[in-house]
Amino acid sequence: MSPDPATATYAERTTVVHPSDVVVPDLGDVLVLTLAPEDGSDRPCTLGPAGLANLEAALGTAAERASAGEIGAVVLTGTGRTFLAGADLHLIRTVREREQVLRLATAGHRVVAALADLPVPTLAHLNGAALGGGLELALACDYRTAAPEVRALGLPETYLGLLPGWGGCTSLPRLLGPDAALQVIVDNPARNNRTLTARAALDVGLVDALLPTDDEAGRLAPALDWLRRAAAGEVEVRRRAGTDGPADGAGGAGGGSAEEWQGAVEARQGLAAARSAGGAPAAERALQVVAAARSLPRDEAFALEDEALADLVMTDQLRAGLYAFDLLTRRAKSPAGRPAGATPREIRAVGVAGAGLMAGQLALLLARSLRVPVTMRDLDDERAARGLAAVRGQIDQLVARGHLDEASGAQLRPLLRVTTDLADLAGSDLVIEAVFEELDVKRRVFAELESVVGPEAVLATNTSALSVTAMADGLAHPERVVGLHFFNPVAQMPLVEVVRAERTDDDTYTTAFAVAQACRKTAVAVADAPGFVVNRLLVRLLGEVLGSLEEGTTVADADRALRPMGLPMGPFQLLQLVGPAVAEHVLVTLRRELGERYPDSPGLARMVAEGAPFVTFTGRPTATSPVAPDLAGYFGSRPVPEPLDADGVLDRVRRALAEETALLLGDGVARDAGDVDLAMILGAGWPLHLGGITPYLDRTGAAEAVTGQRFHAPGVASLPA
């Protein structure tokens, strides 16, 4: 369990250092320092004050022994699947004073400097993931090797709202050059926290060799032999001209010319400034530190990192981001609401009612994940054949792009079948419907399915807004009906809302969670209510924007109104991505079910009738697709004397979201605010740095203005009071 940062006294999960000597020809005694959890568990190692003190003491001993000629080299490595996961983020969430941050930052820099200053060759062997401060420690070594299977190397700090504060902003540009370094520091975190594989790290020069980690008896033998040959000059170690590996006390402008350095920074300033305007200042601050650190001595560059890190940690944005990160790393792995003690049913065959776009995506995902036969069923041969061809085309694309090897593709294709005969679904243990979003249509499909499948078969719906209970009404076994709301595109979107209808039994509900887990999706338990969580809030947001347009707000004001939220795309790009017809259908449905707080939009209805787009685009709309020039002509059906400007629209949207969030929590649609935030982050792209939706509504004052109270106590997703 994570601590409650509002009241927390947090016990550090201490990392210890196990030293051992290994005799290596030509090097003599090599000191191996192995990082491990103090409790002997297999959790990833992180560093807080006690762990840093342990490592600093071990390096002090190493320096004494090296100076005395007792050891010829030092190797740093980890245990299990992790080299080192960096600073203890849960500890950072409990920090109340800026001085605490500075102590942690300077302690990390002392350790990095002590490692860089050892008078003997040093090697970091990355046996597993090396992230954040873990990778920064490795950068302080003369050499870095990695096990070939390692898949997570990177500096994710700006993704979390921090910056690399233990030397990364200083050392990495001097090692790789500024452009390659800023790809790791700024670009990759902005791409949904992308990390490097060992192979990619080798290609860019972050590691020097890929070496297997052998069995326990000789696990470091390949790395030790490579270090011997590197120290003797027998292997070529690539370094950029003008670099000398880790930053040393003399400083210097390694890693490229001033022009190259400035160009790399300037190329990212637009993106960083936009993210800062949306409430995420970390990337902009990282660029400032990288630019300033180019020609500074190491101690001065490290001091810049210290100050910047302290500034970022002492913000509500950072605390909200760490709260959200905790949701993604803890709650996502152990979803609340899964029935205890219930046993999921075995799934040996799957049916999909429908063969359209969504049905095909679901069929492919289930076949890949469950490795069982999946049969799609549609009403006529033409639609059925078209659906199967589309799925096979998706497999061909996966193989062509290297996401699936030829052998796996060959195994997958026979698992996917199509039919027009309902009886061909009779042997399915799970059938998921993905037909037209109309209640009567879905009820008819379920009634037909129940007539052919066995009594234990699970019947699931992928509805995005309709009542699962109403779909099950009239069935002989309504207890085996459940909602599995996957998001589009199915392969990429990580969320599934698992919907419990009034009569869904525990075994069925547990089976739904098991299916989501098998598909590597995060499951959030939701009650059966219109729009569930994500669509209820997202459509309320979009509805308020459309309602403002109907009242006379200009398209330009509406377009820029939500930029301070830092959402992945603007409202008009999102409406186009969802599809105007789908948006109208869900808006009308929620207005009918939940009332007039979901605004009526004649302009949207007219756009759907005429097939008009919100933005101009080719292929698929993106965040940069320009707003259609004639959009304003569709709206303005109920003008008011003083229509809202951009600030007014933003305030209206915030208040509406605060109201809707409080209502759905009060109705028990989600278990708590954490589940709402998890759903919005994974299902709607709500920015991590906002902490999800509820910390943002707290921080902006909308929650208290509308409901009279915050969703979280101070300190949970914000600075302590």
Order of alpha helices (4+ residues) and beta strands (2+ residues): beta-beta-alpha-beta-beta-alpha-alpha-beta-beta-alpha-beta-beta-alpha-alpha-alpha-alpha-beta-alpha-alpha-alpha-alpha-alpha-beta-alpha-beta-alpha-alpha-beta-beta-alpha-beta-alpha-beta-beta-alpha-beta-alpha-alpha-alpha-alpha-alpha-alpha-alpha-alpha-alpha
